Each structure stands twice: as C-alpha cells, then as structure tokens.
Amino acid sequence: MQDSQPQPSRRRFFAGAATAGAAAAAVVALPHIAAPGATAAAEPVPAPPERGGGYRLSAHVQQYYKTTQL
C-alpha cells in the first residue's frame, strides 16, 4: 500500500506564507487610505504669498515637529 499524501515542500510553504503576509498587509493598509477628495476638502490650500517663500506650517509638518522633540 502506498500513501497518497503529497510531500511537503519548502517552496510551497514559503509561497503560502508570502501570500498570507501580503493579504495581512493589505487588510491593515487599505482601511487607512483616504479618498483623494476627502483630504483636499479637509484642509483648504491658501494662495501662495506674492513675494515667494510658500512655506506653510501644515498639519503633517506639525506632526513631524512633535515626533522630533526630545
């Protein structure tokens, strides 16, 4: 009598692990992606200054500054 069970292989294991990892990453990342129109409506962009120097202290810059404080 011969067993008809397939032999486990490393290649199949790693392919399955990679697929599961990619699926988990997609599940985690997709709910956090906002619609393109939603971010534009949330923060209106002011007109650039007449003399140049268009630096603005926007929300993402403020968040960066908070993360760099000691």
Buried (B, 14 or more C-beta within 10 A) or exposed (E): EEEEEEEEEEEEEEEEEEEEEEEEEEEEEEEEEEEEEEEEEEEEEEEEEEEEEEEEEEEEEEEEEEEEEE
